[in-house]
Amino acid sequence: MSSGSSPARTPEVEVEVRLDLDAHGPTINANIYGHFAEHLGRCIYEGIWVGEDSTIPNTRGIRNDVVQALRDLKVPVLRWPGGCFADEYHWKDGIGPRAQRPSMLNTHWGGVLENNHFGTHEFMDLCEQIGAEPYVCGNVGSGSVQEMMEWVEYMTLDAESPMASQRRQNGRSSAWKLRYFGVGNESWGCGGNMRPEYYADVYRRYATFVKRYSGNPLQRIACGASGFDFAWTEVLMISFKSAGSASHLARFITSIRAGPANLASTATLT
């Protein structure tokens, strides 16, 4: 092309685009919109739980306005009891007659004394009221293998056993359907300050006793990395590949939303 001459024009091409509105595209997994309820500030007490004698309108102690707000959000899965709180929570303190439940000190969030009136039965009731899948996180940091094993038995076994009998005595005849169970929370930090190699072994031990009872489709969820700690993820994936013990890794991305419950959206499954 000589100096000063115009560039050659590209020939015009007619393009036809067709949209097939009946074709099915990729499905977005609803669990990425999961929520998380921890004993942090007023999230549980006052935010969700006010007790049956409260002047605030409630159903079995759970606030009606919060239930409606969460139903409107169409929360697919709700994770509880934490968060850092999960690795100090001992589930047997939160069952049975509320007046007889021992109190506990919440050392992670404000050092407040909690009466344990919101426990397993109340959480499962909340999930049923809002139409969400329950996601329970077990205590690895300060709890025992037996404690975790018995919690799963208590919630999901329909047959005769000491834990199932205790559940019936506490007012729930049939077992709950529990799809998601987390084996520890933030084990690289508040859940025990573990190295990935150590947690991988601890997870495999605990997960062995997180059993699938009565046809319950339980999926075991391991503690995922903090942010972009790819080394943690790699160690766990190699360990789980050889053992075949994990269904998911929990991904920790926290955001606080305004409102009476202050729910943090951290229940993403990957």
N, C-alpha and C positions, 0 to 999 in steps of 0.2 A: 504494500500500500504506500503510495507516494505521500510526501508530506503535504498536509492540508486537506487530504481527501477524506470523505466521510466513511465510517466503518460500514462493512456489509451488513445489511438487515437480515435478521433471522426470519426465515419463512414462518408465517403464522400457521399454527396447528390447532385444529379444533379438537377439544377434549370433552368427552362425555363421562359424567360421574353418576353412578346409580347407587341409591341407598336401599338396601333390603331391610325393611323394618321388621321382618319376621325372623331374620337370622339372629341367633343367640350369640352374644359376645362373651368375653371373660366375666366371671362372677367375682365380685369383691367380697372377701370374707368379712362377715359382720363383726367378727371378734376384734378387728382393728379399732372398733368404736367402743370397746369394752370400758367399763368404769371400775373404780376402786374406792372402797370405803374403809378408812382407817380411823382408829381411836385417836384422832388428832384435832385439837381444839374442840369445836362443837359439832363435828361431823356426825358422830354417833349419838352422844348424849345431848339432848336438846335439838340437834339437827334432824335426826331420824327417830330416836327413841325418846319419848316423853313419859311413858308409863300409862297404864290403863286409867288411872285416877286423875290424869291431867285435864285441865280445862281446855287445852288445845285439842281440837277434834282429832280423834285417832281411832285406829282399828287394832285392837289387841296391843295397844301401847305404841304403835308406829304411826307417825303423823300422816294424816290424810292428804295434806297439801303437798308434802314431799313425795308421797306415793304417786299422786297425780302428775307432778312435774316429771318424775322419772318415767312414768308410763308415756307421757307426751314425747320424751326424748327417745323412746323405744330402745332403752339400754339392753344390749344383747346378752351381756355377761357382767356379773358384779363380783369383784374380788374382795375378800375379807379374811382375817382381821387386820391385815397389814400387807406391806409396809413393815417398818422396823418393829412395830408393836407385835407382829406375828411371832417373832422369836423370843418374846417374853410371855406370850399368852399361853395359859394352860387350860385347855378346853373344859376339863372336868369342874373347874371353878365357875363355869358359866352354864350349868345345867341344874335341874331340880328346882324346888321352890325358891323363888327369888329372895325371900327374906332370910333364907339359910345359906345363900351363896357368900363365900368369903370375898372381901374386898382385895384389890391389888393396887400397887403403886405403879403408875404409868411413868417410868423414868425417862422415856424418850420425848414425851410431849407434855412439858409443863410440870412434871412431878406431881400430878394430881392423883387423888385417891378415887378409884372407880369401884362401883358396887357390883359389877358383873351381871347386871340385870339384862344386858343385851348379850346373848350368847348364841349357841348353835341353833336352837329352836327359833329364836327371834330372827336371826339372819335368814334362815330358810323361809320363814314366814314372809319376810320382806321381799325376797326374790320371787315368791309365788304371787305376792300382791302386785309387783311391778312387771311381772312376766319376763324375768331375766334368768339366764342360766346361772346357778351359783358356782363360784370358783373359790374354794377354800385353800388357804395357805397354811401348811403345817409348820410346827416349831422345831427347827433343826438346831438353832443357836443355843437354846437352854433346855430343850425338851429331849425326851428319850425316844428310842425306836419303838418301845412298847406303847408309849403315850400316843404316838402317831398312828401306829397299827390299830389301837383300840378306838381311836376317833373315827377312822374309816369304817371299822366294824360297826360302831354305834350308829353312824349315819346311813349305811348302805346295805346292811345284812338283814334279810327278811326272815331267816331261819332262827331257830332257838340258839341263843348264846348269852353269856353274861352281859355283854354290851347291848345287844338287841333287846334283851329283857329290861334293862335299865331305861332304854329309850321309850319302851312301851309304858313303863311305870311313870315316866315323865310326860306322858300325854300323846305320844306319836306312835300309833300302832304299826303303820307301814313304813318301810324304809324310804328314804328320799332317793331320787335319781341325782347323782352327782357326777357330772362329766369331767370336771377339771379339779385337780388337786395339786397344789404347789408343794414341792419338797424343799422348804426353806425359802428365805427371801433375802435378797441383797447380801448373799453370803460372803461377798468380797468386802463388805463394810460392816454395817450395824448388825448383820446376821451372823457375825463370827470372825470377821477379818481373816478369811481363809484364802490360801493360795488356790489357784484353779486345780492343781494336781490333787490337793487335799480334798477340796470340795467334790471333785469327780468321784473319789473313792467313798466319801461320806454319802453322797447322793445314791450311789449304787447300793450301799448297805441299807439306807432308809427305804429306798424305793422297792427293795425286795419284799418289804412287809406292807407296802401300800397295795392291798389286794383288791381284785375285782370280785365282789360278792353278788350273788343273786342276779346275775346277768347285767349288773350295773356297768355301763360303758365308760369306766373310769380311765382318764388319760393323765399320766404323771407328767408334771411340768417342772423342769429344772430351772435353777436361777440363771438367768442370762447375764451378759456382761454389763458393766457400767459404761454407758455411752459407746464409744468406739474402741473398746478394749478387745481387739481381735485375737490377742493371745489367749484370753480367757475362753473365748468361743471355740477357738481351734482345739485347745486341750480337751474341752468337754465333748466336742463332736467326735474326736478320735476315740475317747473313752466310751462314749455311748454307741459308737459304731460297732465296737467289739462286744458290747454287752446287750445292745438292743433294748435299753431300759427306759429311754425318755421319749415322750410323745411330742413335746414342745420345749422351747426355751422361752422364758419370760423376757420381754424386752422392756427396759426401764426408761420411760419417757414421761415425765411428770408435768402436769399443768393444772393449776388450781382454777376452778370455775366459781364465779360468784353465785351466791344463793344460800339458802338456809342450811344446806347440807355440806357445802364446800367439798364436793367430791373431786378427787384427783384421778385423771384418766391415765392409769398406768397398767391396765390389765391386758395389754396387747400380747397375743400369742403368736409366736413365729415358729 
